[in-house]
């Protein structure tokens, strides 16, 4: 068997910070490039075909620095990739955006190769109200195509696997063979982890609490915003800043307007920043008092793991896969319980001893996969 790694998402996001799904595809691709004889391809949606990526171009698309990829040829100019029966195509990106699996199905029928797909979640199916319009229709089609096309599906959590199987069972469909793919977490060296204050961090002697997540309704930023507004009314300006790190996504326009007009925003007590490098993100984690993750639903919850990797305790939601990510080391709260979240946040702000004990628990008991280990373990299981 010869592994063929789909790099379509990495190709599209070259030169941009690696977050979420982009990071997973890049890390799998990087390990395959350095440690295997895999071949690499990119999907051309206009032609419905796969193009061959030479290894020098693969190294280029893995770069996240500004200006990377400027000399990449357009996809249509690359040579067409010819599938063979001994190939195992691995897709770990965003194939639902381009109706990719339909083209893969047709090629599989002709060439009889095998397909593995990494499945992150089925949120647009189970929570369509928190997605962009028509995403539930597009994603439902993707999940059905996945059931008919994939030979193996690699779910990033037990909860995602359960959701996937339950959805297909409800429709009377059989699921492909499923596995759990344990994601890695970045490891940062000591110099980076102790980088100290930087000009993008809040200038607040009371410090800050961090929430690393894209800004969209499902992520529940409104809960934190309202808690910080109430704490400001009760305490005045002597309180930590709530630092939200993530890109603004869909259906949050009114929320962003409210934030921009608020006293906590005007006084620097509720801040939003985005487009950080890996080093800058490590600085955010390492200098935070603690982090929070009150999301309503996740396929995994990578920032929970990243926070603990940096030695920082985190308050998490008790929904979906987040308790899995927290590994029993994080207080898990109902994301709809405003008072519970306020009490927990105030408890760690006002009691340095409680916060220090939580940090010691993380330091003593938390263990993690590096991305090198995660990608290596995953790919060795394939080849």
C-alpha positions, 0 to 999 in steps of 0.5 A: 500500500502507498499512502497518498496525502490530500493537501488541499486545505494546506494549499489553500491556507498557505502563509496563514497561521495554522489553527484547527483543521488546518493545523491537523492536516499540516502536521499529518502532512509534515510527518508523512513528508519527513518520515514516509514515502507517501505521495501528495496531492491537491484537489482541483475543484474546477476540474474535479480532479487530483493534481500531483504535488512534488515534495518541494511544493509540499514543503512550501505549503507547510509554511505559515510565514507571511509571503509563503506560497507566493510562487506556487503555481496555480493548481490547474497547471500541476500534473494530474495524479493517476490513482492505482489500486494500491493507493490509500488516499487520506483526507484530513482537511475540509472536503465538504466545501468543494463536493470532493467526495463525489469525485473521489467516489467516481475515481474509486469505482474505476481504480479500486483504491482505498480511502480514509477520512478524518472526521472532526465533528458533525456539528452542522447536522446536530446543531444547524442553528449555530452554522451559516445558512445552508451549511446543514444541507451541504454537510449532511450531504458530505456525511452521507457521501462519507458513509458511502465512500470511505473505507475508514473514518478516523474520528478525533474523539469518542463523542464524534464517533458516537454522533457519526454512528448514531446519525447513520443508524437513525437513517438505517445506514451502516457506518464505515470502519471507525477509529479514534485519532488522538490529536497532538498538542504543540510543545513550546520550548522554555524560551518561548513559554517564558517569553513574558509580556508582549505588545499584543497582551493586555496592559493590566496589572491584574493580568488576564484570563484567555479564551482561545477560539474562533468567534461564533455563536456556538463558542458562547463568548456572550456568556463571558462578556456578560460575566465581565460586564457584571464583574466590572459593575461590582468591582470597578476597573481592578479586575483581570482582562478577558482576552479572546483570541480568535477570528470573527466568524459568522452570525456574531455581528450584533455581538461584536457591536455590543462589545465595541460599545461596552465600558469593559471594551473601552477600558481594555477589560474585554479584548479581542485579538486574532491572527497570532503566530504559534509563538505569540499564541504560546505567549498568550497561554503562558502568561494567562492567569488561567483559560476558559472554554465554555463552548456549547459543542466541540468535536474535541477541544484542542485549546483545552489540551494546549492550555494544559500543555503550557501548565495552565488550568482551564474551566471547560464546558461539560458538553460533547467531547470537552470532558474527554479533552479535559482528561478529568483534570478540569472543572466541567460546567454547564455552558448554559449555567451563568451563575456556575461559570461566574462563581468558578471564574471569581473563585480562581480570580480571588483565591490564588491558592485555589488557582495554584492547586489547580495548576499543580494538578495539571503539572502533576497529572497531565500528559499529552501527545506532541504533534510528532507523536500523534501524527507518527502513531496515526500514520504508522497505523496506516502503513 
